Amino acid sequence: MSDNNPFNIINKDISSVREIDPVKVEGALKDRIETIIGSSDLVLFMKGNSDFPQCGFSANTVGILKHIGASFNTFDILQDMDIRQGLKEYSNWPTFPQLYFKGKLVGGNDIITEMFEDGELQELIKG
């Protein structure tokens, strides 16, 4: 990832977790999204849940989080289409899963996998 990353998500610099500027989502939907994100230090929006992921990317991310012993909440986007679509706009991130740490977007499966392999995810979460 480079400094011109259009998603401005964290990468090699753990201290740069992305600040969300939710300009497209307003009102009750924004409040619902922020309530979910604020429900835990680590929140994973995914297809399915941690016991029964409904896609390979979600399963991989859950597996990584469980492997490192992270305590996290999940939200099944397949059960709420408003949250599913609204979160894409809120985060300016088009795909799922989406992992949030302390209210800030970390990234999707590819970023989480790379961070795990580099030891950065463990440092971020345990730090």
N, C-alpha and C positions, 0 to 999 in steps of 0.2 A: 504494500500500500504506500502511496506517496502523499505528500502534502496537498496535492490537488484532488484527492479522493472526493468525489461528489457527495458521498454519504457522510463524510467527516466522522467516521466511527473510529473507535480506538483500534490501535494496531500495536506496533512495537513499543509505543510509549504508554505504559499503563496509567500514567497520571492524566492522560487526556481523554478520559471517558466522555463521550459526547453529551453535551448539554442539548436538551430537546427544546426546540422553539416551535411549539404546536400552533401554527397559524391557520391551518385549514380545518381544524376540528374545534367546535365551540359547544357551549351549553352543557346539557345533561350528558351527552356522549363523552365529551372531554372530561367531565367530572368522574364518570364511571371508569374511564381509562386510567386516570390519575389515581383513583382509589385502588384499583387493582395493582398498579405499579408500586404504590406505596404500602401494599399489604405485607411486604417482606423486603429485606435487603436484596434478595435475589428472586426475580420473577421471570418465569419462562412462559411466553405465549407460544402455544404449540398445537399441533393436531393430535387430539387425544389427551391422555394424562400420563403421569409418570409411571403408573402401573401398566398402562396399555396404550403406548404411542401408536398413532394411526398413520405415520409415514416414516420412512427411513431416516430422514434428516432429524425429525423430532426424536426418534429412538436413539440416534447417535448422540445428540446433545444431552439427553437424559442420562445415557450411559456414562458420558464424560463427567457430568455433575455428580452422579452417584459414586463413580470411581474415586473422585477426589474428596468425597465425604461432605459435599456442600449441602447445606440446608436451603431448600428453595420451594417456592410456591409455583404452581402451574395454573394456566388458564387455557381451557380447551376452546380454541377459536371456532371449531366446527359446531359448537353449541350456541353461538351468538354471532350472527352475520354482521350486526351493527358494529360490534367490537372488532371483528375480523377486518372489515373494510376501513373502519375509522382508525384503527391502529396503523394501517399502512400509510394513511395520510398524516397521522399524528407524528410518526417517527420518520417519515419520508424513506421508509424501508419497505420494499414491495413484497418480500417473501417471509415465510415462517419456517422454522421457529425464530423468535426474537427474544433475546436475553437482556434483561435490565438488571443493573447493579446499582443499588442506592438511588433509584429513580432515573438512571441514565442508561441509554442504549449502549450495550456492549457490541452486539452484532448478531449475525445468524450463524448457522451451523458451520459454514466454512471458516469464519473468523474464530469461533469458539474452538474448533478442531485445531487450527493453527496455533492459537494461544495455548491450548493444552499441551500440544507437542513441544512448544518452546518453553513451557513451565510458567508462562505469564499468567494464565488463568488462575493457577494455584496461588500465585503471588498476589494477584488482585483480590481474590476472595478471602484468603487467609490473612492478608495484610491489614 
